[in-house]
Structures are given as C-alpha cells and as structure tokens.
Amino acid sequence: MNIVVAAVSSNRAISGVSRHAANLAKCLLMRSEVSGLHVLVAPWEEKYVTAAISRRDPRLCIHAVSLQPGTLHRNAWYYRRLPAIAEQLHADLVHLAYPSLIRPRAFKCPTVVTLHDLYPYDIPSNFGFPKVFVNRMILRQCLGNASAIACVSDSTKLRLGVRMPQMLPKTVTICNCAENGPTPRKPSFAATWVDQPFLLCVAQHRRNKNVLFALQVFKRLLTAGQVRSRMRLVVVGLPGPESGKIDRFIRAANLSERVAFVDGITDAELNWCYRNCELLLAPSTTEGFGLPLVEAQLAGCRIVCSDIPAFREVGLSGCRFVRLTADAEEEFARQVVVSISLKRPLPACLPQLSQSAVAEHYLQLYRRMLLEPEVETGTGLMIKPEQAKAKSTLSPKLPTAARS
C-alpha cells in the first residue's frame, strides 16, 4: 500500500496540522502493509515536520514541494498539482491532513481527508469577513469530493452531522494519536529559570482558544495573591487574529514581565513544560480534539479546563472542568488554587490513543477504500477497482510535477 499524505500549509512553525501529519506518518510506518509513504510539505515546513516524524525508514520520503507563499498559491497547488504528483508517485491512496480543495475526477485513487473541526462555521471570527465564506466553501468542496472523511473526535463528527448531515455516510471517527513525549529538554526561554513556578497554556492566538480569558484569570490570581508572587504564565502557540488584543491587554495589565509567549518549540521542550508547570490552563470555547489535554495527562500534569464536549471526550477524572458561564473567570481562578494545592496526578495511560491503535483504525479505513467495488466521492464520481490499484513503488526523488 503506497500512501501519499498531503500536509502543505502556510505555517512557519509546528502547528496542529503539521503535528497531525507527523503523527499520522509515525502510525503508518508501524504497519508492514504500508510499502511506501510520501509526505508532501511546503519548503518552510520540511525541517520541523522531519524533526517531528523523527524516523529513518526506507519507505518514508518527505517531499518539499515547489510552492510560493500565499493562500491562493497553496489552494491552487492542491487543486491543480496534487493529483499529478499523486499519479507520478503511484499512490494507492491520498490522505489530506486537513480540508483543502479537491478537483473532481482528477485523482485515480481514493482520497481521505482528516477533519479536525468546523471552525469556519463555529468560530467565524478566527477567519474574519469575507474570508470565512471562502473557508466554508473550501470545507464543503473538500468534504463533498473526498472519498472518506476521518474526524478526529466524536464531537467533531457530531458537529459535522449538524452542519452537513449528507456527509455522515462516508465519515468515521479516528482520534489523533498521542503517546508519552520524548525525553524532556529545558527550552531556551527558561534557561535561566531556577525553581520558577509557572502556569501553562498551549494555544494559538485564535478566538476559540480563549487566550485573553486565560490572561484575565492569571491577572486575577496575581492581584488577589492567590498564587506565588513569582508565578509566571507561559503561552505556547502561534500568533493569530487575537494577537493584537492579547498584546494590548498585556500592556494595560502590566504583565509583560510575567507572561512568556513562545512558538516553534520542539516536542521535547513542550514535554518539559508539561512536566514542570504548576498546571495546564485550557479555557477554549470550542475544540475539535484537545491534544494539549491529552499530552498533559500523559505527562502527569494538573489541568483546569473549560467544560466543552471535546475536552469531556478526552479528559479523565484528574481534569477540573469549568463551565463558561458569567462567573467563569472567578471559578477558573478558584479551581486553579485548589488544583495547585493538590499532589500532581500520575501520568495517564491512554492505549486507545497509542500509535498502534490509531494505525489499525487508519488501515481498516484504507483497506475498505481500496477493496470496495466502487467509491462514491460525494459528487457522483465512482472510482473503479482498476483505478484504485496503482503500482506501489517508492519514488526516491521528488516527482517532476512537485519540482516545477
């Protein structure tokens, strides 16, 4: 089985999409049925995706495709060039790491797309107007033309059923994989810290991540003297639409010396943060999966989080859930104080999210896509068996279509 994973994105540092692609690659490489695995990334992603996969395997080839920066160039690449690259790589199946344009009837093999969330509908402010309508169009176009949809959680599948119930027949839930992180390594921003207490928030600067709310909770804790006077807050995540508001709040609240914003840190450095923070603060208003909660539990981290479906789905009894009501800020602060006073929980064991378990779910989906007499893509396109069985040879070089 020769698989092509398309993970070309605009992110200049590790993100949820690139982390998902790397984890997917690691899962698939565990299986002998996978004879070849091609991971397609933008040139600026190659270094950190390669580091995240961290595997030496003759079946693996990471291609840095030729691509100019910009949303239009990226969408055009998916629509016009990906089908040709997949054909040159003799793909048995193409897996899109996130929803992107799929040209109808262009692929000679089944296509699977990972659906992380329904943010274009649930959090339109993440995109702004009128850009959100373009993102909604791309989402619908991709889901309609994909042979199968793999939702990262049941809560995401439920949201899809509300918005696009016609997509459910070709939809399955396959959770993100998560296992104990690599050996912790102290990040450079904390190089001079000695017994420095800090709270941790792992979130991009987007509205649904509620970083501004986390800062307000932190400010309340400091002002009331409910945490140690030396306490800091570390926010790990890429800048985004909320960065301006966050910066203005930091200046107005005089928190510049107490809050550290970092992005692009390695898995080993993030694992150090989980293992050394006082607790993880996760006040998201909506999520597709909740990977920081999972990673924090695996590291034995205290957690105070919002009471939302995705967090309930992955959060164990050690999580303290807070409803986002009118008094949420006060309640979050109270739960932080209570949690810090308790002993750190033992690292969680989550076998259902292990690489082997997730790999089995993906292989079951792939086999079904390749063995079905016909695959309905959602636009009337039927893929015949002879089209779904391309040669499974690993190309040692980047195909012409990717280089040009």
C-alpha positions in Angstrom: 0.0 0.0 0.0 1.6 3.2 -1.2 0.2 6.3 0.7 0.6 10.0 -0.1 0.0 12.4 2.8 -0.6 16.0 1.7 0.3 18.4 4.6 1.2 21.5 2.7 0.3 24.5 4.8 1.2 28.1 5.5 2.5 27.6 9.0 6.1 28.6 9.6 6.3 26.7 12.9 4.9 23.4 14.2 1.1 23.6 14.3 -1.8 21.2 14.9 -2.0 20.3 11.3 1.7 19.5 10.9 1.8 17.7 14.2 -1.1 15.6 13.0 0.6 14.8 9.7 3.8 13.8 11.6 1.8 11.6 14.0 -0.1 10.0 11.1 3.2 9.2 9.4 4.6 7.6 12.5 1.5 5.5 12.9 1.5 4.3 9.3 5.2 3.4 9.4 4.4 0.9 12.1 2.5 -1.3 9.6 4.1 -3.7 7.2 1.1 -3.2 4.8 2.5 0.3 4.0 5.1 -0.2 1.3 5.7 3.5 0.7 4.8 6.7 2.5 5.2 10.1 0.8 4.7 13.2 3.0 4.2 16.4 1.0 5.1 19.7 2.8 5.9 23.3 1.9 9.6 24.2 1.8 9.3 26.1 5.1 7.7 23.1 6.8 10.3 20.5 5.8 12.7 20.9 8.7 10.2 20.8 11.6 8.0 18.1 10.1 11.0 16.0 9.5 12.1 16.6 13.1 8.6 15.8 14.4 8.4 12.5 12.4 12.0 11.6 13.6 12.1 8.3 11.7 14.6 6.7 9.5 12.7 4.3 7.2 13.4 3.3 3.6 9.7 3.5 2.9 9.5 7.2 4.0 10.1 10.1 1.7 9.4 13.7 2.8 9.0 16.0 -0.3 9.3 19.7 0.0 7.2 20.8 -2.9 7.8 23.9 -5.0 5.4 26.5 -3.8 5.2 30.2 -3.4 3.8 31.7 -0.1 0.2 32.8 0.0 -3.3 31.3 0.3 -4.1 31.4 -3.4 -0.9 29.6 -4.3 -1.5 26.9 -1.7 -5.1 26.3 -2.8 -4.1 26.3 -6.4 -1.4 23.7 -5.6 -3.9 21.3 -4.0 -6.4 21.8 -6.8 -4.1 21.7 -9.9 -0.9 19.9 -8.9 -1.6 17.4 -6.2 -3.4 15.0 -8.5 -0.5 14.8 -10.9 2.0 14.4 -8.1 -0.1 11.5 -6.6 -0.2 9.8 -10.0 3.6 10.2 -10.5 4.1 8.7 -7.1 1.8 5.7 -8.0 -0.3 6.5 -5.0 -2.8 3.8 -3.8 -4.5 6.4 -1.6 -4.1 10.1 -0.9 -4.6 11.4 2.6 -5.1 15.2 3.1 -4.0 16.3 6.5 -6.7 19.0 6.6 -9.5 20.1 4.3 -8.2 21.6 1.0 -9.6 21.8 -2.5 -10.1 18.5 -4.3 -10.5 18.7 -8.1 -13.4 16.3 -9.0 -12.4 13.3 -11.2 -8.7 14.3 -11.0 -7.5 11.5 -8.7 -7.1 7.9 -9.9 -7.2 6.6 -6.4 -9.3 7.2 -3.3 -8.9 10.3 -1.2 -9.2 10.6 2.6 -9.3 13.9 4.4 -8.8 14.5 8.2 -11.5 16.8 9.6 -10.2 18.5 12.7 -13.1 20.9 13.4 -15.9 23.0 12.0 -14.3 26.3 12.9 -15.4 28.2 9.7 -18.9 27.7 11.0 -18.4 27.6 14.7 -15.8 30.4 15.1 -16.1 32.7 12.0 -14.0 35.4 13.8 -11.0 33.1 13.5 -11.0 33.9 9.8 -12.6 37.3 9.5 -15.1 38.5 6.9 -15.3 37.8 4.0 -12.5 35.3 4.2 -14.7 33.0 6.4 -17.0 32.4 3.4 -14.1 31.2 1.3 -13.1 28.8 4.0 -16.6 27.5 4.3 -16.7 26.9 0.5 -13.3 25.1 0.6 -14.5 23.0 3.5 -17.7 22.0 1.8 -16.0 21.4 -1.6 -13.3 19.2 0.0 -15.7 17.1 2.1 -18.1 16.7 -0.8 -15.3 15.4 -3.2 -13.3 13.3 -0.7 -13.9 9.5 -0.8 -13.9 9.4 3.0 -13.7 11.7 6.0 -11.8 10.9 9.2 -13.0 13.0 12.1 -10.5 13.4 15.0 -13.3 13.1 17.6 -16.9 12.1 18.0 -17.7 15.7 18.9 -16.3 16.9 15.6 -18.4 14.2 13.8 -21.4 15.4 15.7 -20.8 18.9 14.6 -20.4 17.7 11.0 -23.7 15.9 11.3 -25.4 19.1 12.4 -23.9 21.2 9.5 -23.7 18.6 6.7 -25.7 15.5 7.5 -25.3 14.2 4.0 -21.6 13.7 4.7 -22.1 11.2 7.6 -22.3 8.0 5.5 -18.7 8.4 4.4 -17.4 9.6 7.8 -15.6 7.7 10.6 -14.0 8.8 13.8 -10.3 8.2 14.2 -8.7 10.1 17.1 -5.4 11.7 17.0 -2.6 9.5 18.4 -0.8 10.6 21.5 1.9 8.8 23.5 4.5 9.7 26.1 6.6 12.5 24.7 10.4 12.4 24.2 12.9 13.0 26.9 12.1 16.4 28.3 14.5 19.2 27.4 14.5 22.6 29.0 13.7 25.3 26.4 15.9 28.3 25.8 13.3 30.8 27.1 13.6 29.1 30.5 17.4 28.6 30.5 17.9 30.9 33.5 14.9 29.8 35.5 15.6 28.1 38.8 12.5 26.7 40.6 10.4 29.2 38.7 6.7 28.4 39.1 4.6 28.8 36.0 1.2 28.1 34.6 1.0 26.7 31.1 -1.5 27.5 28.2 -0.9 25.7 24.9 -3.0 27.6 22.3 -2.8 29.5 19.1 -3.9 33.2 19.3 -7.4 32.4 18.0 -10.8 33.4 19.4 -11.8 29.9 20.3 -8.6 29.2 22.3 -9.6 32.0 24.7 -6.1 33.1 25.5 -7.3 36.6 26.5 -9.5 34.9 29.1 -6.6 32.9 30.4 -4.7 36.1 30.9 -7.6 37.6 32.8 -7.7 34.6 35.1 -3.9 34.9 35.6 -4.2 38.6 36.4 -7.0 37.9 38.9 -4.8 35.3 40.7 -1.9 37.6 40.9 -4.0 40.6 42.1 -5.7 38.5 44.8 -2.4 37.0 45.9 -3.8 33.5 45.4 -0.6 32.2 43.7 3.0 32.6 44.5 4.4 36.1 43.8 6.9 34.8 41.4 4.3 32.9 39.3 4.5 33.3 35.5 2.3 32.2 32.6 3.8 30.5 29.6 1.6 30.6 26.4 2.8 28.2 23.7 1.2 28.8 20.3 1.5 30.6 17.0 0.4 34.2 16.7 -3.0 34.7 15.1 -6.1 37.0 14.8 -6.2 37.6 18.6 -2.6 38.7 18.9 -3.4 42.4 18.8 -5.9 42.2 21.6 -3.6 40.0 23.7 -0.7 42.5 23.3 -2.9 45.4 24.3 -4.2 43.5 27.4 -0.6 42.6 28.4 0.5 46.2 28.3 -2.6 47.6 30.1 -2.3 44.9 32.8 1.5 45.4 33.3 2.1 41.7 32.7 5.0 42.0 30.2 7.4 40.6 32.7 5.1 37.8 33.9 3.9 36.3 30.6 6.1 34.5 28.1 4.8 33.9 24.6 6.6 31.2 22.7 6.1 29.2 19.5 8.0 26.7 17.4 9.4 24.7 20.4 10.2 21.0 20.0 8.2 18.1 21.4 10.9 17.6 23.9 10.7 21.2 25.1 6.9 21.1 25.2 7.2 17.9 27.2 9.4 19.8 29.7 6.7 22.5 30.0 4.0 19.9 30.8 6.2 18.2 33.4 7.4 21.3 35.1 4.4 23.6 35.1 2.1 24.0 38.1 -0.9 23.2 35.8 -2.3 23.4 32.3 -4.9 26.2 31.8 -7.2 25.3 28.9 -10.2 27.7 28.6 -11.2 27.0 25.0 -14.8 27.8 23.9 -14.8 25.0 21.3 -12.2 22.4 20.1 -12.0 19.6 17.6 -10.0 17.3 19.8 -8.0 18.7 22.6 -4.4 17.4 22.1 -2.9 19.6 24.9 -5.2 18.0 27.4 -4.1 14.5 26.2 -0.4 15.4 26.3 -0.7 17.0 29.7 -2.4 13.9 31.1 0.3 11.6 29.7 2.9 13.9 31.5 1.0 13.8 34.8 0.0 17.4 34.7 -2.7 19.1 36.7 -5.4 20.5 34.4 -8.1 23.2 34.7 -10.2 23.4 31.5 -13.5 24.5 30.1 -16.4 22.1 30.1 -16.8 21.5 26.4 -17.6 18.2 24.5 -14.1 17.7 23.0 -12.5 18.1 26.4 -15.0 15.8 28.1 -14.3 13.2 25.4 -10.5 13.0 26.2 -10.3 14.4 29.8 -10.1 11.9 32.7 -11.1 12.4 36.3 -8.0 14.4 37.0 -9.2 17.3 34.9 -11.2 20.1 36.6 -13.9 21.2 34.3 -15.4 24.7 34.5 -18.4 25.9 32.6 -18.0 29.1 30.6 -20.8 31.0 32.4 -20.9 34.6 33.6 -18.7 33.8 36.6 -16.3 31.6 34.7 -13.3 33.8 35.5 -13.8 33.6 39.2 -14.4 29.9 39.0 -11.4 29.2 36.9 -9.2 31.1 39.4 -10.7 29.1 42.3 -10.1 25.8 40.6 -6.5 26.8 39.8 -5.9 27.5 43.5 -7.5 24.2 44.5 -5.6 22.2 41.9 -2.2 23.7 42.8 -2.7 22.7 46.4 -3.1 19.0 45.4 -0.4 16.5 44.5 0.4 16.1 40.8 -1.5 13.1 39.3 0.2 10.1 38.0 0.8 10.0 34.2 -2.2 8.7 32.4 -2.3 5.6 30.3 -4.3 6.0 27.1 -3.9 2.9 25.0 -6.8 3.8 22.7 -4.7 6.8 21.5 -1.5 4.8 21.0 0.2 4.8 17.6 -0.6 1.1 17.2 -4.3 1.5 18.0 -4.7 4.6 15.7 -2.7 2.9 12.9 -5.1 -0.1 13.0 -8.1 2.3 12.6 -6.5 4.0 9.6 -5.5 0.7 7.9 -9.1 -0.5 8.3 -10.3 2.6 6.6 -7.7 2.4 3.8 -8.4 -1.3 3.2 -12.1 -0.6 2.9 -11.5 2.3 0.5 -9.3 0.1 -1.7 -11.3 -3.1 -1.6 -14.8 -1.6 -2.2 -16.0 -2.2 -5.8 -16.8 1.5 -6.2 -16.0 4.5 -4.1 -18.5 7.3 -4.0 -16.8 10.7 -3.7 -19.9 12.7 -3.0 -20.0 14.4 -6.4 -21.2 11.4 -8.4 -17.6 10.3 -9.2 -17.3 6.5 -8.9 -13.8 5.1 -8.6 -13.4 1.6 -10.1 -11.1 -1.1 -8.7 -8.6 -0.7 -11.5 -8.3 3.0 -10.7 -7.8 2.4 -7.0 -4.9 0.0 -7.5 -1.8 1.9 -8.7 1.7 0.5 -8.5 3.2 0.6 -5.0 6.7 1.7 -5.7 8.6 4.3 -3.6 9.9 7.1 -5.7 13.4 8.1 -4.4 13.2 11.6 -5.9 10.7 14.4 -5.9 8.4 14.0 -8.9 8.6 16.4 -11.8 5.3 18.0 -11.0 6.4 18.8 -7.5 9.7 20.3 -8.6 8.4 22.5 -11.4 
